[in-house]
Amino acid sequence: MKTLFLILSGLFLCIFSAQALELKPDKEGVASGAVCNPEKVWYLNGIGGRWLAVGQPNTLNRRDRVTFRIPIDRFIPSGRVRKALLVFAYSAGGKQQRINQLELEHFNVERLKLSGNDLISHATSPVAKFTVQPVVKRPVRLTFDVTAQVNSDLRQGFGFTTFRIRSVTADQSGNTAMKSSFVTIEQNSMKLLVTP
């Protein structure tokens, strides 16, 4: 009986230690804004404090992007993780019916405070590209393996891991039709699932 208890206790500890931590951006950890004027057209928590737009939210060539950072150091004391998965959801809309190619990027420098300059910063590396159909009304959930990026941030002693989502389509072709064509990153959908 004692042996069975020890085996079950060990199994429980293995299962418990393998549980993923769910980390989310803090209250100042999500922003969006326009590349055309990043100092003035920049919104903490998105347009109106809720709408995180990527692409062209109106008739102008704004090229909106979303940046977000997630605190990591106080939750991961070992300094390395076995697995880190970044999850977020999006929906698409706008008057111009075009396929949008988006890119998820990782900041190579620590962002202690998000600012409009993060929208145009070149201190990023690509993580993955993904294609969004013109009209996606229901949120679509995506998952990306960012283990290497999170471990790099931890090795450098960063307190946050920071990402940006941009529209490759908007950057390359602008807004020639002068119509809205955007992707909405669902507020509160960003999370980092970490297996220590």
Secondary structure by P-SEA (a helix, b strand, c coil): caaaaaaaaaaaaaaaaabbbbbbbcccccccccccccccccccccccccccccccccccccbbbbbbbbbcccccccccccbbbbbbccccccccbbbbbbbbbbbccccccccccccccccccccbbbbbccccccbbbbbbbaaaaaaaaaaaccccccbbbbbcccccccccccbbbbbbcccccbbbbbcc
